[in-house]
């Protein structure tokens, strides 16, 4: 009798089995294009927009902001703070030009405590815009 009362209380109180991660619907991360534009404008303030075709080895070592249509791969170690900004499917990089390649560009940022550098290669097809500091 006692077990029947407890079972009915649990049933009536709405106790249900929790959803597992595999049962939960996938979450989509919607990002407003205005957010991406605002972040790009803030990071590229005072910089000059440049087409990928105009990028040369003379730009190596200069600060840049690159907007990419693909998320960063996240290869270890993690990038220094401020190098990579992820906004949904868009990634904004703020770093220095390390190397100009025919199929893309390599950028670098220095870790503040160790002096080591993180180098990320961005394929040309993924680059939406480039801004270079004077």
Backbone as JSON, one array per atom type, in Angstrom:
{
  "sequence": "XXXXXXXXXXXXXXXXXXXXXXXXXXXXXXXXXXXXXXXXXXXXXXXXXXXXXXXXXXXXXXXXXXXXXXXXXXXXXXXXXXXXXXXXXXXXXXXXXXXXXXXXXXXXXXXXXXXXXXXXXXXXXXXXXXXXXX",
  "N": [[0.82, -1.18, 0.0], [1.88, 1.26, 0.87], [3.95, 1.61, -1.03], [2.43, 1.88, -3.36], [1.16, 4.3, -2.92], [3.35, 6.07, -2.88], [4.3, 5.68, -5.49], [2.13, 6.67, -6.99], [2.17, 9.34, -6.19], [4.62, 10.21, -7.22], [4.13, 9.82, -9.95], [2.01, 11.61, -10.39], [3.21, 14.0, -9.73], [4.76, 14.7, -11.8], [7.29, 13.7, -12.37], [9.77, 12.88, -14.57], [11.72, 11.04, -16.95], [14.98, 12.21, -17.67], [16.17, 13.92, -20.63], [18.68, 12.6, -22.7], [21.9, 13.58, -24.05], [21.99, 12.65, -26.67], [19.32, 12.42, -27.32], [18.37, 14.97, -27.17], [17.36, 17.84, -29.07], [19.42, 19.18, -31.71], [21.3, 22.12, -31.07], [21.19, 25.24, -32.61], [23.41, 27.77, -33.49], [22.76, 30.89, -33.86], [23.96, 33.8, -35.31], [23.9, 37.21, -35.45], [24.41, 39.18, -38.3], [25.04, 41.79, -37.9], [26.39, 41.75, -35.48], [28.78, 40.48, -36.19], [29.79, 42.35, -38.02], [30.07, 44.59, -36.33], [32.02, 43.65, -34.52], [34.15, 43.22, -36.29], [34.56, 45.85, -37.24], [35.34, 47.12, -34.86], [37.74, 45.78, -34.22], [39.27, 46.28, -36.52], [39.66, 48.98, -36.63], [40.99, 51.89, -38.0], [42.5, 50.47, -39.77], [43.33, 49.37, -43.13], [41.26, 48.11, -45.7], [42.0, 45.25, -47.7], [42.47, 43.42, -50.67], [42.83, 39.89, -51.14], [44.45, 39.26, -53.32], [46.12, 41.44, -53.46], [47.8, 41.15, -51.37], [51.08, 40.87, -50.22], [54.52, 39.78, -49.71], [55.62, 41.96, -48.53], [53.86, 42.73, -46.61], [54.27, 41.09, -44.45], [54.59, 40.68, -40.98], [53.03, 42.83, -40.3], [50.18, 44.1, -38.52], [46.95, 42.59, -38.66], [43.48, 42.01, -39.49], [41.43, 39.39, -40.09], [38.58, 38.09, -41.57], [36.91, 35.09, -41.57], [35.1, 32.48, -43.19], [34.96, 30.0, -42.11], [35.06, 28.09, -39.1], [37.72, 28.27, -36.67], [40.19, 25.73, -36.47], [41.05, 24.91, -33.99], [43.4, 23.69, -33.18], [45.81, 22.35, -30.88], [48.41, 24.22, -29.24], [45.93, 26.22, -27.47], [44.96, 29.4, -28.93], [46.55, 32.63, -28.25], [44.95, 34.97, -26.01], [42.54, 37.04, -27.53], [43.33, 36.62, -30.14], [41.68, 34.95, -31.7], [38.33, 35.18, -32.53], [35.28, 33.81, -32.21], [32.24, 33.73, -33.84], [29.6, 32.19, -34.15], [29.33, 30.6, -37.25], [31.34, 32.13, -38.27], [34.68, 33.31, -38.09], [36.84, 35.61, -36.63], [40.03, 36.81, -36.96], [42.69, 38.33, -35.24], [45.81, 39.39, -35.62], [49.27, 39.08, -36.65], [50.64, 39.2, -39.94], [52.21, 36.32, -40.98], [53.13, 34.7, -43.06], [52.73, 34.79, -46.58], [50.95, 32.86, -48.73], [50.34, 31.08, -51.84], [47.89, 29.74, -51.73], [46.66, 30.71, -49.49], [47.0, 32.29, -46.24], [49.3, 32.7, -43.56], [49.03, 33.46, -40.17], [50.2, 35.02, -37.12], [50.48, 35.11, -33.55], [51.78, 36.23, -30.48], [52.34, 34.55, -27.41], [51.82, 36.08, -24.33], [53.29, 35.5, -21.95], [55.26, 33.52, -22.42], [56.54, 34.1, -24.8], [56.46, 32.47, -26.96], [55.0, 31.58, -30.17], [51.78, 31.37, -31.72], [50.76, 29.97, -34.67], [48.56, 30.2, -37.34], [47.05, 28.85, -40.18], [45.15, 30.12, -42.82], [42.99, 29.19, -45.29], [42.72, 30.49, -48.62], [40.18, 30.36, -49.84], [38.46, 30.51, -47.69], [38.64, 33.07, -46.7], [37.0, 36.03, -46.07], [37.36, 38.77, -45.73], [40.11, 41.08, -45.46], [41.96, 43.19, -43.39], [44.52, 45.53, -43.04], [47.0, 46.92, -40.94], [48.36, 50.25, -41.03]],
  "CA": [[0.0, 0.0, 0.0], [2.79, 2.41, 0.97], [4.63, 1.72, -2.32], [1.45, 2.35, -4.33], [0.96, 5.73, -2.64], [4.57, 6.76, -3.32], [4.33, 5.62, -6.96], [1.13, 7.58, -7.54], [2.64, 10.71, -5.93], [5.67, 10.48, -8.2], [3.51, 9.93, -11.26], [1.2, 12.82, -10.46], [4.03, 15.21, -9.56], [5.39, 15.04, -13.07], [8.66, 13.21, -12.49], [9.99, 12.25, -15.86], [13.09, 10.7, -17.28], [15.67, 13.32, -18.32], [16.67, 13.66, -21.98], [20.13, 12.48, -22.81], [22.43, 14.45, -25.11], [21.66, 12.12, -27.99], [17.9, 12.63, -27.56], [18.08, 16.41, -27.23], [17.48, 18.38, -30.43], [20.66, 19.94, -31.87], [21.15, 23.56, -30.89], [21.81, 26.03, -33.66], [23.95, 29.02, -32.95], [22.51, 31.95, -34.81], [24.7, 35.02, -35.03], [23.45, 38.34, -36.23], [25.49, 39.74, -39.12], [25.41, 43.08, -37.31], [27.4, 41.45, -34.46], [30.04, 40.22, -36.89], [30.25, 43.64, -38.56], [30.5, 45.43, -35.21], [33.3, 43.12, -34.02], [35.16, 43.5, -37.32], [34.85, 47.29, -37.23], [36.07, 47.44, -33.63], [39.1, 45.25, -34.3], [39.98, 46.82, -37.68], [39.61, 50.45, -36.62], [42.22, 52.51, -38.48], [43.17, 49.6, -40.74], [42.91, 49.51, -44.52], [40.84, 46.85, -46.32], [42.93, 44.82, -48.75], [42.08, 42.18, -51.34], [43.84, 38.83, -50.99], [45.38, 39.33, -54.45], [47.06, 42.54, -53.23], [48.63, 40.78, -50.23], [52.43, 40.49, -50.65], [55.48, 39.53, -48.63], [55.88, 43.24, -47.87], [52.91, 42.85, -45.5], [54.67, 40.2, -43.36], [54.9, 41.39, -39.75], [52.05, 43.9, -40.02], [48.93, 43.69, -37.85], [45.84, 42.36, -39.59], [42.22, 41.42, -39.04], [40.92, 38.57, -41.18], [37.29, 37.47, -41.33], [36.88, 33.81, -42.27], [33.79, 31.84, -43.18], [35.06, 28.71, -41.44], [35.56, 28.18, -37.73], [39.1, 27.89, -36.4], [40.3, 24.29, -36.22], [41.26, 24.68, -32.57], [44.57, 22.86, -32.94], [46.55, 22.72, -29.68], [47.82, 24.79, -28.05], [44.93, 27.25, -27.76], [45.57, 30.67, -29.32], [46.6, 33.67, -27.22], [43.71, 35.74, -25.88], [42.35, 38.13, -28.49], [43.72, 36.26, -31.51], [40.57, 34.31, -32.4], [36.99, 35.54, -32.05], [34.31, 32.96, -32.91], [30.86, 34.22, -33.84], [28.86, 31.2, -34.94], [30.14, 30.01, -38.32], [32.35, 33.1, -38.69], [35.81, 33.51, -37.19], [37.61, 36.83, -36.88], [41.38, 36.69, -36.44], [43.45, 39.57, -35.06], [47.17, 38.91, -35.43], [50.24, 39.62, -37.6], [50.89, 38.35, -41.1], [53.43, 35.53, -40.8], [53.58, 34.25, -44.37], [51.73, 34.86, -47.64], [51.03, 31.66, -49.57], [49.42, 31.16, -52.99], [46.58, 29.2, -51.38], [46.17, 31.22, -48.21], [47.89, 33.16, -45.47], [49.58, 32.26, -42.19], [49.09, 34.57, -39.23], [50.82, 34.63, -35.86], [50.31, 35.94, -32.36], [52.73, 35.81, -29.45], [51.83, 34.35, -26.06], [52.44, 37.15, -23.53], [54.19, 35.07, -20.87], [56.36, 32.67, -22.84], [57.2, 34.59, -26.0], [56.21, 31.54, -28.06], [53.99, 32.06, -31.1], [50.76, 30.5, -32.29], [50.64, 30.25, -36.11], [47.35, 29.62, -37.9], [46.94, 29.01, -41.63], [43.78, 30.34, -43.27], [42.91, 28.99, -46.74], [42.22, 31.63, -49.4], [38.75, 30.19, -50.1], [37.7, 30.82, -46.48], [38.83, 34.48, -46.33], [35.95, 36.95, -46.51], [37.95, 40.11, -45.82], [41.4, 41.31, -44.8], [42.29, 44.58, -43.07], [45.95, 45.62, -42.69], [47.37, 48.16, -40.26], [49.33, 51.04, -41.81]],
  "C": [[0.87, 1.25, 0.0], [3.51, 2.66, -0.37], [3.69, 2.26, -3.39], [1.21, 3.84, -4.16], [2.15, 6.53, -3.15], [4.62, 6.79, -4.84], [3.33, 6.59, -7.56], [1.52, 9.04, -7.31], [3.7, 11.09, -6.96], [5.1, 10.65, -9.6], [2.75, 11.24, -11.41], [2.04, 14.1, -10.35], [4.8, 15.56, -10.82], [6.84, 14.62, -13.18], [8.79, 12.47, -13.81], [11.47, 11.94, -16.02], [13.72, 11.88, -18.01], [16.12, 12.91, -19.72], [18.18, 13.51, -21.91], [20.59, 13.39, -23.94], [22.04, 13.96, -26.48], [20.19, 12.32, -28.33], [17.54, 14.1, -27.72], [18.23, 16.91, -28.66], [18.77, 19.2, -30.54], [20.39, 21.43, -31.74], [21.86, 24.27, -32.03], [22.25, 27.35, -33.07], [23.8, 30.09, -34.02], [23.25, 33.2, -34.38], [24.22, 36.09, -35.99], [24.63, 38.89, -37.03], [25.93, 41.1, -38.59], [26.47, 42.88, -36.22], [28.76, 41.23, -35.1], [30.63, 41.52, -37.41], [30.76, 44.54, -37.45], [31.85, 44.96, -34.66], [34.41, 43.42, -35.01], [35.54, 44.97, -37.31], [35.65, 47.71, -36.0], [37.52, 46.99, -33.71], [39.92, 45.9, -35.42], [39.99, 48.34, -37.73], [40.99, 51.02, -37.0], [43.0, 51.66, -39.47], [42.57, 49.78, -42.13], [42.45, 48.17, -45.07], [41.76, 46.53, -47.5], [42.4, 43.52, -49.36], [43.19, 41.16, -51.16], [44.88, 38.92, -52.1], [46.41, 40.44, -54.28], [48.01, 42.26, -52.06], [49.98, 40.28, -50.73], [53.32, 40.21, -49.44], [55.86, 40.82, -47.92], [54.96, 43.46, -46.67], [53.27, 41.98, -44.3], [55.1, 41.04, -42.16], [53.92, 42.49, -39.39], [50.8, 43.31, -39.38], [47.84, 43.54, -38.89], [44.62, 41.86, -38.85], [41.67, 40.69, -40.25], [39.6, 37.94, -40.74], [37.22, 36.23, -42.21], [35.49, 33.19, -42.14], [33.8, 30.5, -42.46], [35.56, 28.89, -40.02], [37.01, 27.72, -37.63], [39.14, 26.41, -36.04], [40.53, 23.97, -34.75], [42.42, 23.76, -32.27], [45.3, 23.31, -31.69], [47.87, 23.39, -30.05], [46.78, 25.85, -28.42], [45.61, 28.58, -28.11], [45.64, 31.65, -28.15], [45.28, 34.43, -27.17], [43.69, 36.88, -26.88], [42.74, 37.78, -29.91], [42.53, 35.74, -32.32], [39.26, 34.68, -31.73], [35.99, 34.73, -32.87], [32.9, 33.53, -32.72], [30.05, 33.29, -34.73], [29.77, 30.6, -35.99], [31.26, 30.93, -38.82], [33.43, 33.2, -37.63], [36.53, 34.77, -37.61], [38.96, 36.67, -36.18], [42.01, 38.08, -36.34], [44.88, 39.16, -34.7], [48.12, 39.68, -36.36], [50.36, 38.65, -38.77], [52.22, 37.63, -40.86], [54.02, 35.12, -42.15], [52.42, 34.35, -45.35], [51.97, 33.67, -48.57], [50.1, 31.81, -50.76], [48.01, 30.71, -52.64], [46.03, 29.71, -50.07], [47.17, 32.14, -47.54], [48.09, 32.53, -44.1], [49.69, 33.51, -41.33], [49.69, 34.08, -37.92], [50.45, 35.63, -34.76], [51.22, 35.36, -31.29], [52.0, 35.63, -28.12], [52.55, 35.34, -25.15], [53.46, 36.67, -22.5], [55.4, 34.3, -21.36], [57.15, 33.21, -24.02], [57.06, 33.65, -27.18], [55.08, 32.07, -28.93], [53.01, 30.96, -31.47], [50.63, 30.92, -33.75], [49.43, 29.48, -36.63], [47.35, 29.89, -39.4], [45.48, 29.11, -42.01], [43.75, 30.16, -44.78], [42.25, 30.2, -47.43], [40.7, 31.55, -49.6], [37.89, 30.57, -48.9], [37.75, 32.3, -46.1], [37.72, 35.33, -46.94], [36.48, 38.36, -46.65], [39.26, 40.16, -45.03], [41.54, 42.81, -44.57], [43.73, 44.6, -42.55], [46.2, 46.97, -42.01], [48.38, 48.92, -41.11], [50.76, 50.84, -41.36]]
}
